[in-house]
């Protein structure tokens, strides 16, 4: 069964629960109602984002960074100093933040999840660590050193950790350095052992890890970015590290945050799932790029079944704001496509404002009750066997509106689902022929629509042909 994952911004979530309940809520005393919500929604995994001990350096940088301050104020106009925290991805050690309850409370939370049949995912950041990380004092060789001459050429790219000694900040080669981090040196074989030990530590607390920017430590990427400073990375990290963890915990799951079409390569090195950024880009573009989305979803099953689909996460804009009128149709396509499904906290409620990860207080927003009800129905629908195991094929539409309609067919031996979407601002009438429609009755079809109004009698069968009218921005699932 494909995992249905719920991402939670842990610091904001516990702060909100504390305010609502009138007392401090930690991971050890989360109300039972939250676990019922996870279970009733159908989530099989909860990802707690931001649980590790915070970095004092990262908080200081976040507090004083002029560019970031504008972003924080955009979300929270009543910003106070205590609302700002370190980045969850500038990690000084893989110990649970005591403000959240520490290790013992984490184990209590995991046990409660398990009692509801739900697994726990935590973060692993392989590319970089906080400036004040626990390994630096004794082992600066685990990080990439920079000479004084090199430092003078680009002072903003490195950190003076001792007088006259410099280390490179972590970075993605396409962006500016993350100035609250240090770049880990995978050209040093001892670093591989250290980072594998960190994975062992994490794996004692949870059932899965989401590996931040996982492609940055692929040998080819690391060497392209860093070999002039670090020397050559000779062996891959992921394959041996994943195998070592799974030797101890065979059912442990690895999810890679991945970009640049590195998904297949990471899957071959042992990742159970990889981010599907192309799916996100094609489905959330304006207008929706149906041709490219269709081409992408035609990839081989052995690739498709290891992809993690999402409409938003803590890095991306809120779906309700970005996708706009197509948000409900996109949700239907998202949750009926194969693969892992990642749902972000407040995505179902239709919140529109992205929260910077350095904030620990959230601005209030209005809930979209109709969107919440649609998600509730889609979560129930996607549990069906046809959406978990069904193959995928494309529907060829007939008539003048065929270019405006997007659709695919999920099927097992005895169950079928036809997913149809109109991403345009005008209503369309369309039809298609399929052998699976032969011999069935309209009474045997169940139709779920994203429309909040009464669809009326808008879908008809004629022998092996289905005719339907779709309102602007409407999608439907026809199951039989």
C-alpha positions in Angstrom: 0.0 0.0 0.0 1.4 3.4 -0.9 2.1 5.6 2.1 -0.2 8.6 2.8 2.1 11.0 4.6 1.1 14.0 6.7 3.9 16.6 7.2 3.7 18.6 10.4 5.7 21.7 11.3 6.3 20.4 14.8 7.2 23.6 16.6 4.2 25.5 15.2 1.8 22.6 15.8 2.8 22.1 19.5 2.6 25.9 20.1 -0.9 25.9 18.6 -2.0 22.9 20.6 -0.6 24.5 23.8 -2.6 27.7 23.1 -5.8 25.8 22.4 -5.5 23.5 25.4 -4.4 26.1 27.9 -1.3 24.2 29.0 2.1 23.2 27.5 1.7 20.4 25.0 4.9 18.4 24.1 5.3 15.3 22.1 4.5 13.3 25.2 1.0 14.6 25.9 -0.4 15.3 22.4 -4.2 15.1 22.8 -5.9 11.9 21.7 -8.0 13.9 19.2 -4.9 14.5 17.1 -4.2 10.8 16.8 -7.9 10.2 15.9 -7.6 12.8 13.2 -4.5 11.1 11.7 -6.3 7.7 11.8 -9.7 8.9 10.5 -8.0 10.8 7.6 -6.2 7.6 6.5 -2.7 8.8 7.1 -0.3 5.9 7.3 2.8 8.0 8.2 3.4 11.3 10.1 6.4 13.4 9.2 7.5 15.6 12.2 9.5 18.4 10.6 11.8 20.3 12.8 12.4 18.1 15.9 16.1 18.3 16.4 18.0 20.5 18.9 18.0 24.0 17.5 21.2 25.9 16.6 21.9 29.1 18.5 24.0 30.4 15.6 21.2 29.8 13.2 18.7 31.6 15.4 21.0 34.6 15.7 21.4 34.7 11.9 17.7 34.4 11.3 16.9 37.2 13.8 19.4 39.6 12.2 19.0 38.7 8.5 17.4 41.7 6.7 16.1 39.7 3.7 14.6 37.0 5.9 12.9 39.5 8.2 10.8 40.8 5.3 9.7 37.3 4.6 8.8 36.7 8.2 6.8 40.0 8.4 4.9 39.0 5.2 3.5 36.0 7.0 3.2 37.4 10.6 2.8 41.2 10.8 2.8 41.1 14.6 6.2 39.6 14.7 8.0 39.4 18.0 11.6 38.2 18.7 10.4 35.1 20.4 8.6 34.1 17.2 11.9 33.5 15.4 13.9 30.3 15.7 16.7 28.5 14.0 16.2 26.8 10.7 15.2 23.1 11.2 17.8 22.3 8.5 20.7 23.8 10.4 21.2 20.9 12.8 23.9 20.9 15.6 23.1 17.4 16.8 20.6 14.6 16.2 19.1 14.9 19.6 15.4 15.8 20.1 14.7 19.4 21.1 14.0 19.4 24.8 11.4 22.2 24.3 9.4 19.6 22.4 9.8 17.0 25.1 13.1 15.4 24.3 13.8 11.8 23.4 11.5 10.2 25.9 8.5 12.2 24.7 9.4 11.4 21.1 9.2 7.7 22.0 5.9 8.2 23.6 4.6 9.9 20.5 5.9 7.2 18.3 4.3 4.5 20.4 0.9 6.3 20.3 1.2 6.5 16.5 2.0 2.8 16.3 -1.1 2.0 18.3 -3.1 3.6 15.6 -1.2 1.8 12.8 0.7 4.9 11.8 4.5 5.2 11.3 6.8 8.1 12.1 9.1 9.9 9.7 11.9 12.4 10.8 14.4 14.5 9.0 18.0 13.7 8.0 20.1 16.5 6.5 23.1 14.8 4.7 24.6 17.8 3.0 25.4 20.3 5.8 25.3 20.9 9.6 24.9 23.9 11.8 27.9 26.2 12.5 27.7 25.1 16.2 27.5 21.4 15.5 28.8 18.9 18.0 31.4 17.3 15.6 33.3 20.4 14.6 35.5 20.9 17.6 37.1 17.5 17.4 36.7 16.7 13.7 37.0 19.8 11.4 38.2 17.3 8.7 34.5 16.2 8.3 33.9 19.6 6.7 35.3 21.3 3.6 38.2 23.6 4.5 38.9 26.9 2.6 42.2 28.6 2.4 42.7 32.3 3.4 43.3 33.2 -0.2 40.0 31.5 -1.3 38.2 33.1 1.6 39.3 36.5 0.6 37.8 36.0 -2.9 34.4 35.1 -1.5 34.1 35.9 2.2 30.3 35.2 2.3 30.9 31.6 1.2 32.7 30.4 4.3 32.9 30.6 8.1 36.0 31.4 10.3 35.7 28.6 12.9 39.1 29.3 14.5 41.5 32.3 14.0 42.6 32.2 10.3 40.9 28.9 9.7 37.8 28.7 7.4 35.2 26.1 6.4 32.8 26.3 3.5 29.1 27.0 4.0 26.7 24.3 2.8 25.2 25.1 -0.6 23.2 24.0 -3.6 25.4 24.9 -6.6 22.5 26.9 -8.2 21.9 29.1 -5.1 23.7 31.3 -2.6 25.3 29.4 0.4 23.3 28.7 3.4 25.2 30.9 5.8 24.0 29.1 9.0 25.6 25.8 7.9 28.8 24.1 7.1 29.3 21.8 4.1 30.0 18.2 4.9 33.0 16.7 3.2 32.2 13.4 1.5 35.6 13.1 0.0 36.7 12.0 3.4 35.8 8.3 3.9 35.5 8.9 7.7 32.7 11.3 7.1 30.6 8.5 5.5 31.0 6.5 8.7 30.0 9.5 10.9 26.9 10.2 8.8 25.9 6.6 8.8 26.1 6.6 12.6 23.8 9.6 12.6 21.3 7.6 10.5 21.6 4.7 13.1 20.8 7.3 15.8 17.7 8.5 14.0 16.5 5.0 13.1 16.1 4.2 16.8 13.5 6.9 17.1 11.3 6.5 14.0 10.3 4.3 11.1 11.4 6.5 8.1 13.6 9.4 7.2 13.1 12.3 4.7 16.6 13.0 3.4 17.0 16.7 2.7 18.4 17.7 -0.8 19.6 14.0 -1.1 21.0 14.5 -4.6 23.6 16.9 -3.4 25.7 14.0 -1.9 25.6 11.8 -5.0 29.2 11.3 -6.1 28.7 13.0 -9.4 27.0 16.1 -8.0 29.4 16.4 -5.0 32.5 16.1 -7.2 31.2 18.7 -9.7 30.4 21.1 -6.8 33.4 20.6 -4.4 36.3 18.6 -5.8 38.4 21.7 -6.3 38.3 22.2 -2.5 37.7 18.8 -1.1 39.4 16.4 -3.4 37.6 13.5 -5.0 34.6 11.6 -3.5 35.5 8.1 -4.4 32.5 6.0 -3.2 28.8 6.7 -3.1 27.3 7.4 0.3 23.7 6.4 -0.1 23.9 2.8 -1.2 26.0 1.5 1.7 24.4 3.8 4.2 20.8 2.7 3.3 21.9 -1.0 3.3 23.5 -0.6 6.7 20.3 0.9 8.2 18.1 -1.7 6.6 20.2 -4.5 7.9 19.3 -3.3 11.4 15.7 -2.2 10.6 14.5 -4.1 7.4 11.2 -2.1 7.1 12.8 1.3 7.6 11.8 3.7 4.8 13.9 6.3 3.0 12.4 9.3 1.2 14.7 11.5 -0.9 14.1 15.2 -1.5 15.3 15.2 -5.1 15.6 17.5 -8.0 17.4 17.8 -11.4 16.0 14.4 -12.7 18.1 12.5 -10.2 15.1 10.4 -9.0 15.9 7.2 -10.8 19.6 7.3 -9.8 18.6 7.7 -6.1 16.0 4.9 -6.4 18.8 2.7 -7.8 20.9 3.4 -4.7 18.1 2.2 -2.4 15.6 5.0 -1.8 12.1 3.7 -1.4 10.6 6.9 -2.6 11.9 10.1 -4.2 10.2 13.5 -4.6 8.4 14.0 -7.9 9.1 17.6 -8.6 8.1 17.4 -12.3 4.6 16.2 -11.4 4.3 19.2 -9.1 5.6 21.6 -11.7 3.4 20.4 -14.5 0.2 20.2 -12.4 0.6 23.5 -10.6 1.7 25.6 -13.6 -0.6 28.2 -15.1 -1.9 27.0 -17.4 -1.6 23.3 -16.4 0.9 21.6 -18.7 -1.3 18.6 -19.4 0.8 17.2 -22.2 4.0 17.1 -20.1 2.1 15.8 -17.1 0.7 13.0 -19.3 4.1 12.2 -20.7 5.6 12.2 -17.2 3.0 9.8 -15.9 3.6 7.4 -18.8 7.0 6.4 -17.3 7.6 2.8 -16.4 5.8 1.4 -13.4 9.0 0.5 -11.6 9.8 4.2 -11.6 6.3 5.5 -11.0 5.7 3.4 -7.9 8.7 4.9 -6.1 7.7 8.5 -6.6 6.4 10.8 -3.9 3.6 13.1 -5.2 2.8 16.4 -3.5 0.9 19.7 -4.2 2.8 21.6 -1.4 5.3 21.2 1.4 7.2 23.5 3.6 9.5 24.6 0.8 6.8 25.4 -1.8 4.0 27.9 -2.0 0.6 27.0 -0.6 -1.4 25.1 -3.1 -4.6 27.1 -2.6 -2.7 30.3 -3.3 -0.5 29.0 -6.1 -3.0 26.8 -8.0 -6.1 28.9 -7.4 -9.2 27.8 -9.2 -7.6 24.5 -10.3 -6.7 23.5 -6.7 -9.6 21.0 -6.3 -9.0 19.4 -9.6 -5.3 19.2 -8.9 -6.1 17.5 -5.5 -8.1 14.9 -7.3 -5.3 14.2 -9.9 -2.7 14.2 -7.1 -4.5 11.6 -4.9 -5.6 9.3 -7.7 -2.1 9.1 -9.2 0.1 6.2 -8.1 2.9 6.5 -5.6 3.5 7.9 -2.1 1.3 11.0 -1.4 2.6 13.8 0.8 0.0 16.1 2.4 1.2 19.3 4.1 -0.2 20.6 7.3 -3.2 23.0 6.6 -3.2 22.0 2.9 -6.6 20.4 3.3 -7.9 23.5 5.1 -6.9 25.6 2.1 -4.5 27.9 3.9 -2.9 30.3 1.4 0.2 31.7 3.2 3.5 29.9 3.2 5.2 29.8 6.6 9.0 30.5 6.7 10.7 27.6 8.5 12.3 30.0 11.0 8.9 31.0 12.4 7.4 29.2 15.4 4.1 31.1 15.4 1.5 31.0 12.6 -0.8 33.8 11.4 -4.5 32.8 11.6 -6.3 31.9 8.4 -9.8 30.9 7.4 -10.6 27.2 6.7 -12.1 26.1 3.4 -14.7 23.7 4.7 -15.7 22.5 1.2 -12.1 21.7 0.3 -11.7 19.8 3.6 -14.8 17.7 2.7 -13.3 17.0 -0.7 -10.1 15.8 0.8 -12.0 13.6 3.3 -13.7 11.9 0.4 -10.5 11.6 -1.6 -8.6 10.0 1.3 -11.3 7.4 1.6 -11.4 6.8 -2.2 -7.6 6.4 -2.5 -7.6 3.5 -0.1 -9.4 1.4 -2.7 -7.4 -1.4 -4.4 -7.6 0.2 -7.8 -5.7 3.3 -6.6 -3.1 1.3 -4.7 -2.4 -1.4 -7.3 -4.1 -0.3 -10.5 -2.2 0.2 -13.7 -2.3 3.5 -15.5 -3.3 4.2 -19.1 -4.3 7.4 -20.9 -7.8 8.3 -22.1 -8.1 9.5 -25.7 -10.9 12.0 -25.9 -13.1 12.6 -28.9 -14.7 15.8 -30.3 -13.7 19.5 -30.4 -13.0 19.7 -26.7 -10.4 16.9 -26.6 -7.5 19.3 -26.1 -9.0 20.9 -23.0 -9.6 17.6 -21.1 -7.0 15.7 -19.1 -7.8 12.1 -18.2 -6.4 8.7 -17.2 -7.6 5.3 -16.3 -6.6 3.2 -13.3 -7.5 -0.4 -13.4 -7.1 -3.8 -11.9 -8.6 -7.1 -13.2 -12.1 -6.3 -11.9 -12.1 -2.6 -10.9 -11.8 0.6 -12.9 -11.5 4.3 -12.2 -11.7 7.0 -14.9 -10.2 10.3 -13.8 -11.2 13.4 -15.9 -10.3 17.0 -15.4 -11.1 20.3 -17.1 -8.4 22.8 -16.2 -9.8 25.6 -18.3 -12.1 28.5 -17.4 -14.9 27.4 -19.7 -17.2 24.4 -19.5 -16.6 21.5 -21.9 -18.5 18.6 -23.3 -16.4 15.6 -24.1 -16.6 11.9 -24.7 -14.3 8.8 -25.0 -14.6 5.2 -25.9 -13.1 2.4 -23.8 -13.7 -1.4 -23.8 -14.1 -1.4 -20.0 -17.3 0.6 -20.5 -19.0 -2.1 -22.5 -21.8 -4.0 -20.7 -21.9 -1.8 -17.6 -24.9 0.3 -16.5 -25.0 3.9 -15.4 -26.4 2.7 -12.0 -23.1 0.7 -11.4 -21.0 3.9 -11.7 -20.0 6.0 -8.8 -19.0 9.6 -9.5 -17.1 11.9 -7.3 -16.9 15.5 -8.4 -14.8 18.5 -7.2 -17.8 20.7 -8.0 -19.7 21.9 -4.9 -23.0 22.3 -6.8 -25.4 19.7 -8.2 -23.9 18.2 -11.3 -27.3 17.0 -12.4 -27.6 14.3 -15.1 -24.3 15.3 -16.9 -22.7 11.9 -17.5 -24.1 9.2 -19.8 -23.1 5.8 -21.2 -23.8 4.8 -24.8 -22.5 1.3 -25.4 -18.8 1.5 -24.8 -18.7 5.3 -24.8 -18.9 7.8 -21.9 -20.2 11.3 -22.5 -19.8 14.0 -19.9 -20.0 17.7 -19.3 -17.4 19.3 -17.0 -17.8 22.7 -15.5 -14.8 25.1 -15.5 -12.0 23.8 -13.3 -14.0 20.6 -12.5 -12.6 17.1 -12.2 -14.5 13.8 -11.6 -13.6 10.3 -10.7 -15.9 7.6 -12.2 -15.4 4.2 -10.5 -17.1 0.9 -11.4 
